[in-house]
Amino acid sequence: MIDQDALMAALKNVYDPELGVNVVDLGLIYDVEQHGGKITVAMTMTTPGCPLHESMLRGVGDALNGVPGVERVEVRLVWDPVWTPERITLAGRKALGWAA
């Protein structure tokens, strides 16, 4: 089993280029499942028309492929539940200047 903390740490290296906050703290990562060396990620975007979704999906895959033990990554883009700003973590809010 691959360390879940290592997977999440890798995902924190993937940033939304428009907002400058990582995908974990933005609340874009809905689920990370492991089946042996295969990792499946369910993630969303802040808006359905996000022009950067392909590069962000690729960034998630690239980040996870760098984790020891990961053999294959599948990133699924989902829209349910709909993303809202309430999903942003405290760290994300601080990075955006929304929290002290």
C-alpha positions in Angstrom: 0.0 0.0 0.0 1.3 3.4 -1.0 1.4 6.0 1.8 -1.7 8.2 1.5 0.2 11.1 3.0 2.8 10.8 0.2 0.1 10.9 -2.4 -1.5 14.0 -0.9 1.9 15.7 -0.5 2.5 15.1 -4.2 -0.9 16.6 -5.1 -0.1 19.7 -3.1 2.6 20.4 -5.6 0.0 20.9 -8.3 -1.2 24.5 -8.5 -4.2 26.1 -10.1 -2.2 28.6 -12.4 -4.9 31.2 -12.2 -5.3 31.2 -8.4 -1.9 30.1 -7.3 -3.2 27.6 -4.8 -2.7 23.9 -4.9 -5.5 21.5 -5.9 -5.8 20.0 -2.5 -6.2 23.2 -0.6 -8.6 24.5 -3.3 -10.8 21.4 -2.6 -10.6 20.1 -6.1 -9.6 16.6 -5.1 -12.7 14.6 -4.2 -11.2 11.1 -3.9 -7.9 9.2 -4.2 -8.3 5.4 -4.4 -5.6 2.8 -4.5 -5.7 -0.6 -6.2 -2.2 -2.0 -5.9 0.0 0.4 -7.8 -2.9 2.0 -9.7 -4.1 5.3 -8.3 -7.5 6.7 -9.3 -8.2 10.3 -8.6 -11.6 12.0 -8.8 -11.2 15.7 -9.1 -13.1 18.8 -10.3 -12.5 22.3 -11.5 -13.7 25.6 -10.0 -15.8 26.1 -13.2 -16.9 23.7 -15.9 -15.5 25.9 -18.6 -12.0 26.1 -17.1 -9.6 26.4 -20.0 -6.7 24.9 -18.0 -8.4 21.6 -17.1 -6.2 19.5 -19.4 -3.0 20.9 -18.0 -4.2 20.5 -14.4 -5.3 16.9 -15.0 -1.9 16.2 -16.6 -0.2 17.9 -13.6 -2.0 15.6 -11.2 -1.0 12.5 -13.1 2.6 13.6 -13.4 2.8 14.5 -9.7 1.4 11.1 -8.6 3.6 9.2 -11.0 6.6 10.5 -9.1 5.5 8.8 -5.9 7.4 5.5 -5.2 5.1 2.5 -5.8 2.8 4.2 -8.2 2.6 2.3 -11.4 -0.4 3.9 -13.2 -2.6 6.9 -12.6 -6.1 7.6 -13.8 -7.5 11.1 -13.2 -11.3 11.4 -13.6 -12.8 14.8 -14.0 -16.2 14.9 -12.2 -18.8 17.6 -11.7 -20.9 16.1 -8.9 -20.9 17.4 -6.4 -20.4 20.9 -7.8 -17.3 22.7 -6.4 -18.0 25.6 -4.1 -15.6 28.0 -2.3 -16.6 26.3 1.0 -14.4 23.3 -0.1 -11.2 25.5 0.2 -9.1 24.6 3.3 -8.0 27.1 5.8 -4.5 27.0 4.2 -6.1 27.8 0.8 -8.1 30.6 2.3 -4.9 32.1 3.8 -3.1 31.7 0.4 -5.9 33.6 -1.3 -5.9 36.3 1.4 -9.3 35.4 2.7 -8.3 34.4 6.2 -6.0 35.9 8.8 
